[in-house]
Amino acid sequence: MDLDAIINNQLSERQRVHQYRRRPVVRRIDPTHVEIDGHRLVQFASNDYLGLSFDQEVIAAAQEAMNAHGLGSGAAGLLGGHSPIHASAELALARWKGTQGSVLLPSGYQANLAAVRTLTAIGQSAGKNGIQFLVDKLVHASLIDAVQGMGAPMRIFPHNHLEKLKRRLADAPAGQLQVVVTESIFSMDGDAADLRGLAELKQQYPFVLLLDEAHASGVYGPGGSGYAAELGLREIVDISVVTFSKGLGCIGGAICGSDAFCQGVVNWGRPYIYSTSIPPAIAAGLEKGIELIGQNPHWQEQLRQRSRQLRQGLAGRHQVPGLEDCPIVPVILEDEQQAMEVARLMREKGYWVSAVRPPTVPRGSSRLRMTVCARHTEKQVGELIQGLKQVIA
Ligand SMILES: Cc1ncc(COP(=O)(O)O)c(C=O)c1O
């Protein structure tokens, strides 16, 4: 059996249905510009919402830690890879999120895996009916992979459909631990979980809330501490997942929760236990990022203002009801082919925007996904709107 021939067959099929993926080589120049094939483009495709990956103070903090402690951490957290820099960053994260503790992981993907793995291990030993995950249909692949990979009972509820969720909670067998899994800001639509509705539901039916704050961290809430904090609903969240790869401009993730849950992660969260801890430079960089976000609330204001400008400028074409001031702005297009073509034409006009197709988004909802950065100017956003209108027309 020729493995490559099998793969090539499958890849041809992907090409036929316009779902073939390839990685362009993109050189980032600054938070709002990239260079591709020798062309300088205005960037509207990065999750570095505050431009922190280029911030000189963040870079200096990371460099200092790297010079003092080396490039890699050298071991998993349980075997010597948990340095004072890691411990300090975990404290800063917990303070930021208002939780008792936090645990750093090499990626947001792994943070979700470790959170679900820990919950499953705990839930399965807690009672005879074990655990059930109730998952919003549009959550990130890492959460779906995590729950599916554990083989734990899972029921998907339609996006933000709290009536359905309520029925599932009402039908659950007595003594079974219910875990509701959702995202505060949804990565592809730029809309929000109905956290107020979840707060009410939680009063009627007890459940554990696992909230992925990947796209809200740095963007919403006091000091960028997240969307639950923005709504004053921190206390309804039992486990909060933060990714550093977006608003914090680096890489990695964290699980924030009670001391007990964090100890649970260290004992049962295999993606934590069996992975080398993040480089000290990253831990130092993200701690500096949190500090700077707190000191510079105008970054958040600027980001949300520019996001509003883009969303309002594209009103009518934008068919996903999202948050007005969310930096994720999708424009739904006819199909995969059109999404690719519009992205290509935008590139010709000097813009780098992403075309997102199934299976990343549901069939029939191929889109351009544009993301705003606090460092975009009003002029850059205005010109993007004009350019896109011309291309779509
Ligand atoms: C909602 C959400 N959760 C988790 C992740 C994974 O984060 P990371 O890229 O840090 O692994 C992503 C991003 O890719 C995401 O959008």
The ligand as an SDF file (V2000), in Angstrom:
LIG
                    3D

 16 16  0  0  0  0  0  0  0  0999 V2000
  -11.1460   29.7600   21.0960 C   0  0  0  0  0  0  0  0  0  0  0  0
   -9.7790   29.1930   20.9900 C   0  0  0  0  0  0  0  0  0  0  0  0
   -9.3400   28.3590   21.9340 N   0  0  0  0  0  0  0  0  0  0  0  0
   -8.1010   27.8190   21.8820 C   0  0  0  0  0  0  0  0  0  0  0  0
   -7.2490   28.1040   20.8450 C   0  0  0  0  0  0  0  0  0  0  0  0
   -5.8960   27.4750   20.8150 C   0  0  0  0  0  0  0  0  0  0  0  0
   -4.9530   28.3800   21.2320 O   0  0  0  0  0  0  0  0  0  0  0  0
   -3.4140   28.2590   20.7880 P   0  0  0  0  0  0  0  0  0  0  0  0
   -3.3400   28.7900   19.4200 O   0  0  0  0  0  0  0  0  0  0  0  0
   -2.7320   29.0950   21.7910 O   0  0  0  0  0  0  0  0  0  0  0  0
   -3.0480   26.8250   20.8920 O   0  0  0  0  0  0  0  0  0  0  0  0
   -7.6680   28.9820   19.8500 C   0  0  0  0  0  0  0  0  0  0  0  0
   -6.8000   29.4070   18.7430 C   0  0  0  0  0  0  0  0  0  0  0  0
   -6.2940   28.9710   17.9280 O   0  0  0  0  0  0  0  0  0  0  0  0
   -8.9630   29.5260   19.9060 C   0  0  0  0  0  0  0  0  0  0  0  0
   -9.4090   30.3300   18.9460 O   0  0  0  0  0  0  0  0  0  0  0  0
  1  2  1  0
  2  3  1  0
  2 15  2  0
  3  4  2  0
  4  5  1  0
  5  6  1  0
  5 12  2  0
  6  7  1  0
  7  8  1  0
  8  9  2  0
  8 10  1  0
  8 11  1  0
 12 13  1  0
 12 15  1  0
 13 14  2  0
 15 16  1  0
M  END
$$$$
